[in-house]
Amino acid sequence: MYREEINLEETHIRLTSDLNNHDLKRYIYRIRSDLKRYIVKNPDFKISLEPIKTADDDLPLIIKRMCESSLCADVGPMATVAGTISELCLNYLIENGTVYSIVENGGDIAMINDRKVLCGIYSNNEILKNEIAFRIKARKKPLGICTSSGKIGHSISFGEAESVTVISKSPSVADGLATRIANDVYGKSSQDRVSNGLETAENYRQYFDGVLIISADNVGTVGRLPKIVETSEFDFKI
């Protein structure tokens, strides 16, 4: 199995794949260049906290996908950027023949796996620690697993969740929904926070398979999630 880290400015990819001759770094450079050029011409795209509708049919693929996903999740397009890059990278690898690739971009994962995989759930929760994981069954279609947090990482979140993880067929949509749901994980108690997050998640069930919310001593779920299992504690640099 081939493993590689690809770092291009704000994009930090950790790749595990059955392909070792893929030139993924060049592809990432290209889609990032499309994004940067578009932002120069349309600066609101970078700062908007709401979806941006455009009538332009000749958009770069990354811009089109970010606009579509942010509209589904009711967030600004940049809330989907990491998941979108993961998704486009996975699609690129699939076009090149992969049947096993995991693309992780700052905690936002796009994957296709012809064998079982353990995907750790990173929340830094005092009770659960970082000792639980999803057991992902072998599958022939892409899957997105994206996480947002009000306490970890650099992304903007208005909530107080340790982690909100969304599983969806689209990593791009999962990224936007994780942000949207995490924004509403607030309240006087952890029970209130989780309850509010779950209420928001219910409004978007058509776009995801399952949601896991972790806040202090409360955990909530919506939809269907992979089996959650105990693991040895893991850590990685944010």
PAZAMI-762129 format. One line per field, with one value per residue: residue number from 0; residue in one letter; x negated, y negated, z of N, C-alpha, C, CB in turn. Coordinates in steps of 0.1 Angstrom, whole numbers. Glycine has a CB too. Layout:
k: (NUM, ...)
r: (A, ...)
n_xx: (X, ...)
n_yy: (Y, ...)
n_zz: (Z, ...)
ca_xx: (X, ...)
ca_yy: (Y, ...)
ca_zz: (Z, ...)
c_xx: (X, ...)
c_yy: (Y, ...)
c_zz: (Z, ...)
cb_xx: (X, ...)
cb_yy: (Y, ...)
cb_zz: (Z, ...)
END
This chain:
k: (0, 1, 2, 3, 4, 5, 6, 7, 8, 9, 10, 11, 12, 13, 14, 15, 16, 17, 18, 19, 20, 21, 22, 23, 24, 25, 26, 27, 28, 29, 30, 31, 32, 33, 34, 35, 36, 37, 38, 39, 40, 41, 42, 43, 44, 45, 46, 47, 48, 49, 50, 51, 52, 53, 54, 55, 56, 57, 58, 59, 60, 61, 62, 63, 64, 65, 66, 67, 68, 69, 70, 71, 72, 73, 74, 75, 76, 77, 78, 79, 80, 81, 82, 83, 84, 85, 86, 87, 88, 89, 90, 91, 92, 93, 94, 95, 96, 97, 98, 99, 100, 101, 102, 103, 104, 105, 106, 107, 108, 109, 110, 111, 112, 113, 114, 115, 116, 117, 118, 119, 120, 121, 122, 123, 124, 125, 126, 127, 128, 129, 130, 131, 132, 133, 134, 135, 136, 137, 138, 139, 140, 141, 142, 143, 144, 145, 146, 147, 148, 149, 150, 151, 152, 153, 154, 155, 156, 157, 158, 159, 160, 161, 162, 163, 164, 165, 166, 167, 168, 169, 170, 171, 172, 173, 174, 175, 176, 177, 178, 179, 180, 181, 182, 183, 184, 185, 186, 187, 188, 189, 190, 191, 192, 193, 194, 195, 196, 197, 198, 199, 200, 201, 202, 203, 204, 205, 206, 207, 208, 209, 210, 211, 212, 213, 214, 215, 216, 217, 218, 219, 220, 221, 222, 223, 224, 225, 226, 227, 228, 229, 230, 231, 232, 233, 234, 235, 236, 237)
r: (M, Y, R, E, E, I, N, L, E, E, T, H, I, R, L, T, S, D, L, N, N, H, D, L, K, R, Y, I, Y, R, I, R, S, D, L, K, R, Y, I, V, K, N, P, D, F, K, I, S, L, E, P, I, K, T, A, D, D, D, L, P, L, I, I, K, R, M, C, E, S, S, L, C, A, D, V, G, P, M, A, T, V, A, G, T, I, S, E, L, C, L, N, Y, L, I, E, N, G, T, V, Y, S, I, V, E, N, G, G, D, I, A, M, I, N, D, R, K, V, L, C, G, I, Y, S, N, N, E, I, L, K, N, E, I, A, F, R, I, K, A, R, K, K, P, L, G, I, C, T, S, S, G, K, I, G, H, S, I, S, F, G, E, A, E, S, V, T, V, I, S, K, S, P, S, V, A, D, G, L, A, T, R, I, A, N, D, V, Y, G, K, S, S, Q, D, R, V, S, N, G, L, E, T, A, E, N, Y, R, Q, Y, F, D, G, V, L, I, I, S, A, D, N, V, G, T, V, G, R, L, P, K, I, V, E, T, S, E, F, D, F, K, I)
n_xx: (-9, -5, -17, -15, -22, -9, -15, -3, -3, 26, 37, 35, 28, 32, 25, 35, 32, 38, 25, -5, -16, -4, -4, 10, 4, -1, 25, 39, 27, 36, 64, 65, 54, 74, 93, 81, 78, 105, 114, 99, 112, 137, 141, 160, 167, 149, 153, 180, 206, 228, 246, 236, 251, 248, 251, 234, 224, 200, 181, 152, 145, 141, 152, 179, 187, 183, 202, 226, 226, 225, 249, 267, 261, 265, 245, 215, 195, 168, 168, 169, 146, 124, 135, 144, 120, 109, 129, 127, 101, 103, 121, 105, 85, 100, 107, 83, 81, 81, 91, 89, 85, 77, 83, 73, 80, 71, 88, 111, 125, 123, 131, 126, 130, 119, 118, 122, 120, 107, 117, 106, 122, 118, 119, 110, 124, 131, 141, 144, 120, 95, 103, 121, 136, 149, 160, 155, 172, 162, 165, 177, 182, 177, 172, 178, 164, 166, 156, 164, 155, 160, 139, 115, 89, 88, 110, 139, 164, 195, 204, 203, 193, 174, 169, 185, 195, 201, 214, 216, 225, 213, 183, 179, 204, 207, 188, 197, 221, 213, 201, 225, 242, 226, 225, 248, 246, 250, 257, 269, 262, 244, 262, 283, 268, 262, 288, 298, 281, 288, 314, 311, 297, 317, 330, 316, 315, 318, 294, 274, 259, 254, 250, 228, 226, 206, 203, 190, 202, 222, 236, 248, 268, 279, 296, 280, 251, 217, 205, 194, 164, 140, 107, 71, 56, 52, 33, 27, 11, 28)
n_yy: (12, -22, -52, -87, -121, -152, -185, -216, -248, -258, -233, -201, -170, -136, -106, -73, -47, -23, -29, -41, -57, -83, -111, -130, -153, -173, -175, -185, -209, -221, -223, -239, -262, -270, -276, -298, -317, -322, -334, -357, -372, -371, -381, -379, -353, -340, -350, -349, -338, -326, -306, -310, -319, -314, -322, -314, -291, -282, -274, -266, -232, -228, -251, -250, -226, -233, -254, -240, -222, -239, -251, -230, -227, -251, -269, -291, -289, -284, -268, -243, -236, -219, -193, -192, -193, -169, -151, -156, -148, -121, -112, -117, -98, -74, -75, -69, -43, -33, -11, -12, -38, -63, -96, -121, -152, -175, -163, -159, -134, -115, -84, -52, -18, 15, 33, 39, 11, -9, -39, -64, -84, -116, -136, -146, -142, -142, -119, -98, -100, -96, -71, -56, -44, -43, -14, -6, 10, 30, 15, 4, -20, -56, -73, -98, -112, -135, -160, -185, -210, -229, -234, -224, -228, -251, -260, -280, -280, -282, -269, -247, -221, -192, -174, -171, -147, -139, -115, -108, -102, -121, -137, -164, -176, -165, -179, -205, -202, -192, -215, -232, -219, -217, -244, -248, -235, -243, -256, -256, -233, -202, -183, -199, -211, -190, -181, -204, -203, -179, -184, -203, -187, -169, -183, -180, -154, -142, -145, -130, -100, -94, -110, -119, -134, -148, -160, -170, -151, -139, -122, -121, -107, -106, -90, -64, -49, -37, -8, -15, -12, -3, -15, -15, -44, -72, -98, -129, -155, -186)
n_zz: (0, -8, 7, 13, 20, 11, 7, 1, 3, 21, 20, 32, 26, 35, 22, 15, -6, -33, -55, -69, -88, -97, -98, -82, -68, -87, -98, -76, -73, -97, -93, -71, -81, -98, -80, -66, -86, -92, -68, -67, -87, -77, -48, -27, -26, -9, 17, 23, 45, 37, 12, -22, -51, -85, -120, -139, -162, -169, -149, -130, -120, -93, -81, -89, -76, -49, -47, -51, -30, -7, -10, -5, 22, 34, 40, 38, 8, 13, 35, 26, 14, 20, 21, -5, -20, -11, -22, -50, -54, -48, -68, -90, -85, -87, -114, -124, -117, -91, -64, -38, -19, 4, 11, 31, 43, 64, 83, 69, 50, 21, 6, -9, -6, -8, 12, 47, 69, 96, 109, 128, 153, 161, 188, 212, 235, 270, 282, 262, 251, 225, 215, 200, 170, 136, 121, 89, 64, 36, 3, -29, -38, -35, -3, 21, 50, 73, 96, 120, 144, 174, 190, 182, 157, 129, 115, 110, 135, 151, 172, 201, 200, 206, 186, 154, 133, 100, 78, 45, 10, -5, 0, -1, 4, 30, 44, 44, 58, 82, 93, 93, 111, 134, 141, 154, 178, 207, 240, 274, 287, 281, 272, 262, 241, 224, 218, 204, 182, 170, 163, 143, 124, 116, 97, 74, 65, 40, 27, 40, 54, 81, 113, 139, 170, 195, 227, 256, 282, 267, 239, 206, 179, 145, 119, 99, 111, 106, 124, 157, 173, 199, 201, 203, 217, 196, 179, 162, 143, 142)
ca_xx: (0, -13, -13, -21, -17, -10, -12, -3, 3, 35, 41, 26, 34, 26, 31, 32, 38, 32, 18, -17, -19, 9, -6, 21, 0, 2, 39, 43, 22, 45, 78, 63, 52, 87, 100, 75, 81, 119, 115, 94, 122, 150, 136, 170, 167, 140, 157, 194, 210, 240, 244, 235, 257, 242, 257, 223, 224, 186, 173, 142, 152, 141, 161, 192, 190, 184, 214, 237, 226, 228, 264, 273, 259, 268, 233, 207, 188, 155, 170, 169, 134, 115, 142, 145, 107, 108, 138, 122, 89, 107, 126, 93, 78, 109, 105, 70, 82, 80, 102, 86, 78, 82, 78, 77, 75, 75, 99, 122, 120, 130, 125, 132, 122, 124, 116, 126, 112, 110, 116, 107, 130, 109, 127, 104, 134, 125, 145, 142, 106, 95, 102, 132, 134, 159, 155, 162, 173, 157, 175, 172, 186, 171, 178, 173, 165, 161, 158, 162, 154, 159, 128, 103, 87, 88, 122, 149, 175, 202, 210, 194, 191, 160, 169, 197, 190, 211, 211, 224, 219, 205, 174, 181, 216, 205, 180, 206, 231, 206, 201, 238, 248, 218, 228, 260, 244, 247, 267, 264, 256, 240, 275, 289, 260, 264, 302, 299, 274, 296, 326, 306, 293, 329, 335, 308, 314, 317, 281, 264, 263, 255, 243, 224, 223, 199, 201, 188, 207, 233, 233, 261, 267, 290, 294, 273, 237, 210, 203, 184, 156, 129, 94, 60, 56, 44, 31, 20, 10, 39)
ca_yy: (0, -34, -63, -100, -134, -162, -198, -227, -259, -254, -219, -191, -157, -123, -97, -59, -42, -11, -35, -49, -65, -90, -125, -137, -166, -182, -177, -194, -223, -227, -227, -250, -274, -274, -283, -311, -327, -326, -342, -370, -379, -372, -380, -375, -338, -336, -355, -347, -327, -320, -301, -320, -314, -319, -317, -311, -277, -278, -275, -255, -221, -230, -262, -245, -217, -241, -261, -231, -216, -249, -254, -219, -227, -264, -276, -297, -279, -280, -258, -230, -235, -208, -181, -192, -189, -154, -144, -157, -140, -107, -110, -116, -85, -64, -76, -62, -28, -28, -5, -14, -51, -72, -109, -128, -166, -182, -157, -156, -122, -108, -71, -40, -7, 29, 41, 32, 0, -16, -53, -70, -96, -125, -146, -150, -142, -137, -105, -89, -102, -93, -57, -50, -45, -37, -2, -8, 22, 29, 9, 2, -34, -66, -77, -110, -112, -149, -164, -199, -211, -242, -234, -219, -232, -265, -264, -288, -273, -291, -260, -242, -207, -187, -170, -167, -140, -136, -105, -111, -97, -132, -143, -179, -179, -162, -189, -217, -198, -192, -229, -237, -212, -221, -258, -248, -227, -252, -256, -257, -220, -194, -177, -209, -213, -178, -181, -214, -198, -168, -190, -209, -176, -163, -191, -177, -140, -137, -146, -123, -87, -94, -121, -117, -146, -145, -172, -167, -138, -135, -118, -119, -103, -106, -82, -51, -51, -24, -3, -22, -2, -8, -13, -21, -59, -77, -113, -134, -170, -194)
ca_zz: (0, -10, 16, 9, 25, 0, 14, -9, 10, 32, 17, 38, 23, 38, 12, 14, -19, -40, -67, -65, -100, -99, -100, -75, -64, -98, -99, -65, -77, -107, -88, -61, -89, -103, -68, -62, -96, -90, -56, -71, -95, -69, -34, -17, -25, 2, 30, 25, 54, 31, -1, -33, -63, -97, -132, -148, -165, -173, -137, -128, -113, -78, -77, -91, -66, -37, -47, -50, -16, 2, -11, 3, 37, 39, 46, 28, 0, 18, 45, 19, 5, 23, 17, -19, -25, -9, -31, -63, -55, -49, -81, -99, -83, -92, -128, -127, -115, -77, -57, -24, -16, 15, 10, 43, 42, 76, 90, 60, 44, 10, 5, -15, 1, -12, 24, 59, 74, 108, 108, 141, 156, 168, 194, 224, 246, 283, 285, 251, 246, 211, 215, 193, 156, 128, 113, 76, 56, 22, -5, -42, -41, -26, 9, 28, 65, 76, 110, 124, 159, 179, 200, 176, 144, 125, 108, 118, 140, 161, 182, 212, 200, 205, 172, 147, 122, 91, 68, 33, -2, -10, 10, -2, 12, 44, 50, 46, 68, 95, 97, 96, 123, 145, 144, 163, 190, 217, 250, 288, 291, 270, 267, 253, 229, 215, 213, 194, 170, 164, 157, 130, 115, 111, 85, 62, 64, 26, 22, 47, 59, 95, 120, 153, 178, 208, 235, 270, 286, 259, 225, 199, 165, 136, 107, 101, 112, 107, 138, 164, 181, 207, 195, 210, 215, 185, 179, 150, 144, 136)
c_xx: (-9, -8, -21, -15, -19, -6, -14, 5, 13, 40, 31, 32, 25, 33, 26, 39, 31, 25, 6, -22, -7, 7, 5, 17, 2, 16, 44, 39, 31, 58, 76, 61, 65, 94, 94, 78, 95, 121, 110, 104, 135, 146, 147, 171, 159, 146, 172, 197, 224, 238, 244, 241, 251, 249, 247, 222, 209, 177, 163, 149, 152, 150, 176, 196, 191, 198, 226, 238, 230, 243, 271, 273, 262, 256, 225, 199, 175, 156, 170, 156, 126, 122, 142, 131, 105, 116, 132, 109, 93, 113, 115, 86, 87, 108, 92, 69, 81, 93, 100, 78, 85, 75, 83, 71, 80, 86, 111, 118, 129, 123, 133, 123, 128, 121, 120, 115, 116, 107, 117, 115, 122, 117, 120, 113, 128, 129, 141, 127, 106, 93, 114, 130, 147, 152, 163, 161, 167, 168, 168, 175, 179, 179, 171, 175, 158, 165, 155, 162, 154, 147, 115, 102, 89, 101, 131, 161, 181, 207, 199, 192, 177, 158, 183, 192, 202, 206, 221, 217, 210, 196, 176, 193, 214, 197, 189, 216, 225, 205, 215, 244, 240, 221, 240, 258, 239, 259, 260, 257, 252, 253, 282, 282, 262, 278, 304, 293, 282, 308, 322, 303, 306, 334, 327, 306, 313, 303, 270, 269, 264, 247, 240, 220, 217, 197, 201, 192, 219, 229, 247, 258, 280, 287, 286, 258, 230, 209, 192, 177, 145, 116, 83, 60, 47, 43, 25, 20, 22, 32)
c_yy: (-12, -45, -75, -111, -144, -175, -209, -238, -254, -240, -209, -177, -146, -113, -83, -53, -30, -16, -42, -57, -73, -105, -134, -151, -177, -185, -186, -208, -229, -232, -239, -263, -279, -281, -297, -321, -331, -336, -356, -378, -380, -371, -377, -360, -333, -339, -352, -336, -321, -315, -312, -313, -321, -313, -313, -296, -272, -280, -264, -245, -223, -240, -257, -235, -223, -248, -252, -225, -227, -252, -243, -222, -241, -271, -283, -287, -275, -269, -244, -227, -223, -195, -181, -188, -174, -147, -144, -148, -125, -103, -109, -102, -73, -64, -69, -48, -24, -21, -6, -27, -58, -85, -117, -142, -174, -176, -154, -145, -118, -95, -62, -28, 7, 38, 33, 22, -5, -31, -60, -83, -105, -136, -152, -150, -136, -123, -95, -89, -101, -78, -50, -53, -39, -25, -3, 5, 20, 24, 6, -13, -44, -69, -89, -109, -125, -153, -179, -200, -226, -244, -230, -224, -247, -270, -272, -279, -281, -282, -256, -227, -203, -181, -167, -160, -136, -126, -107, -105, -108, -138, -159, -183, -176, -172, -201, -214, -197, -206, -234, -231, -217, -235, -258, -240, -237, -251, -256, -244, -212, -186, -187, -211, -202, -178, -192, -210, -188, -174, -196, -198, -170, -170, -188, -162, -135, -137, -138, -109, -87, -106, -116, -130, -142, -159, -168, -153, -133, -132, -116, -115, -104, -98, -69, -54, -37, -20, -11, -12, -9, -5, -18, -36, -63, -93, -117, -149, -176, -205)
c_zz: (0, 0, 12, 17, 14, 7, 3, -2, 21, 30, 22, 36, 29, 30, 15, 2, -24, -53, -62, -77, -104, -102, -94, -72, -75, -100, -88, -68, -87, -102, -78, -69, -95, -92, -66, -73, -95, -79, -59, -78, -87, -54, -24, -16, -13, 15, 33, 35, 49, 17, -12, -46, -75, -110, -142, -150, -168, -161, -137, -119, -98, -73, -78, -80, -52, -36, -45, -36, -6, 2, -4, 18, 43, 46, 34, 20, 6, 29, 39, 12, 8, 19, 2, -25, -23, -19, -45, -65, -56, -62, -91, -98, -89, -108, -133, -122, -101, -72, -42, -22, -5, 14, 22, 42, 54, 83, 82, 50, 32, 8, -3, -10, -3, 0, 36, 63, 87, 106, 122, 142, 166, 174, 207, 236, 258, 286, 275, 247, 231, 209, 209, 178, 149, 121, 100, 68, 42, 13, -19, -46, -31, -14, 15, 43, 69, 90, 112, 139, 163, 188, 193, 162, 141, 118, 117, 122, 151, 173, 192, 212, 200, 191, 167, 134, 113, 80, 57, 21, -8, 1, 10, 6, 26, 51, 53, 58, 82, 101, 102, 109, 135, 150, 154, 176, 201, 228, 264, 293, 279, 264, 258, 240, 219, 209, 202, 181, 162, 157, 143, 120, 109, 98, 73, 60, 49, 21, 29, 50, 74, 101, 134, 159, 191, 215, 249, 273, 278, 244, 219, 185, 158, 124, 110, 100, 111, 122, 144, 174, 189, 200, 206, 208, 204, 186, 166, 151, 136, 127)
cb_xx: (10, -13, -15, -21, -23, -1, -22, 4, 11, 47, 44, 23, 35, 27, 27, 37, 37, 43, 27, -28, -25, 18, -7, 25, -15, -4, 47, 37, 7, 47, 85, 51, 42, 95, 99, 60, 79, 127, 107, 81, 125, 159, 131, 184, 161, 126, 154, 201, 212, 251, 255, 220, 272, 227, 266, 210, 232, 181, 182, 129, 145, 126, 159, 193, 179, 173, 216, 234, 213, 220, 268, 267, 245, 280, 223, 198, 186, 147, 184, 180, 126, 113, 155, 149, 96, 113, 151, 119, 80, 117, 136, 83, 75, 124, 106, 59, 71, 77, 103, 79, 77, 80, 82, 72, 81, 77, 103, 126, 120, 129, 124, 133, 122, 117, 101, 128, 111, 102, 126, 93, 144, 97, 140, 97, 146, 128, 161, 150, 96, 83, 100, 145, 122, 165, 158, 154, 187, 152, 181, 178, 201, 168, 178, 178, 158, 166, 149, 174, 141, 172, 131, 102, 96, 76, 129, 154, 172, 213, 215, 200, 198, 157, 160, 206, 183, 216, 211, 226, 230, 214, 160, 182, 228, 197, 169, 213, 238, 192, 195, 247, 247, 203, 232, 272, 232, 246, 276, 275, 267, 230, 284, 290, 245, 261, 311, 293, 260, 300, 332, 294, 286, 340, 333, 294, 326, 326, 277, 259, 252, 250, 252, 213, 235, 186, 213, 195, 209, 244, 225, 269, 262, 293, 287, 277, 233, 196, 200, 190, 150, 129, 93, 46, 52, 50, 23, 27, -4, 48)
cb_yy: (0, -39, -59, -102, -138, -159, -200, -223, -269, -263, -217, -194, -155, -120, -101, -52, -54, -1, -45, -39, -56, -88, -128, -129, -166, -176, -163, -189, -222, -216, -215, -247, -271, -262, -274, -309, -320, -314, -337, -369, -371, -360, -394, -381, -332, -342, -369, -345, -333, -331, -291, -325, -316, -317, -328, -317, -274, -287, -274, -260, -208, -233, -274, -237, -206, -250, -269, -219, -210, -262, -254, -206, -224, -264, -265, -307, -285, -292, -260, -228, -248, -207, -181, -206, -197, -151, -151, -171, -142, -104, -121, -127, -82, -67, -90, -70, -22, -40, 10, -2, -59, -65, -116, -121, -172, -196, -165, -169, -110, -117, -65, -41, -9, 33, 46, 42, -12, -10, -59, -73, -92, -131, -140, -163, -134, -146, -105, -92, -91, -101, -52, -56, -38, -47, 12, -19, 28, 43, -4, 11, -36, -79, -65, -122, -100, -159, -156, -208, -204, -245, -226, -203, -224, -268, -251, -300, -258, -299, -248, -247, -201, -176, -157, -179, -127, -149, -91, -126, -93, -142, -140, -183, -171, -148, -194, -220, -185, -185, -238, -233, -197, -220, -266, -244, -216, -267, -243, -261, -212, -183, -173, -223, -214, -165, -185, -227, -193, -158, -201, -217, -165, -163, -206, -183, -133, -146, -161, -130, -77, -82, -134, -106, -155, -138, -182, -177, -137, -146, -105, -132, -88, -121, -90, -42, -58, -25, 12, -34, 9, -2, -21, -15, -66, -73, -117, -130, -174, -200)
cb_zz: (12, -25, 31, -6, 38, -12, 25, -22, 1, 32, 2, 53, 8, 54, -2, 28, -29, -44, -75, -61, -111, -87, -115, -63, -60, -111, -98, -52, -83, -118, -82, -52, -101, -107, -56, -61, -110, -88, -44, -80, -107, -74, -30, -22, -38, 0, 31, 12, 68, 31, -5, -35, -63, -98, -138, -143, -177, -184, -125, -121, -117, -74, -86, -105, -65, -35, -61, -60, -13, 0, -26, -1, 40, 49, 52, 34, -14, 23, 52, 9, 7, 38, 23, -24, -18, 5, -31, -67, -42, -38, -85, -96, -69, -88, -133, -120, -122, -68, -61, -17, -29, 29, -3, 56, 28, 73, 102, 52, 54, -3, 19, -31, 16, -25, 25, 71, 63, 120, 98, 146, 162, 160, 198, 222, 241, 294, 287, 240, 252, 204, 230, 198, 151, 117, 120, 68, 55, 17, 1, -52, -41, -34, 20, 22, 72, 65, 119, 118, 164, 187, 211, 176, 135, 116, 102, 109, 146, 155, 176, 225, 187, 216, 171, 144, 126, 83, 74, 31, -12, -16, 8, -17, 6, 44, 41, 34, 64, 94, 86, 84, 122, 141, 132, 156, 187, 212, 248, 297, 300, 274, 279, 261, 233, 223, 225, 198, 173, 174, 166, 132, 123, 121, 88, 64, 70, 17, 23, 59, 55, 101, 120, 153, 179, 206, 232, 279, 301, 259, 224, 199, 165, 131, 97, 89, 125, 101, 138, 172, 172, 221, 182, 207, 229, 171, 191, 137, 137, 146)
END
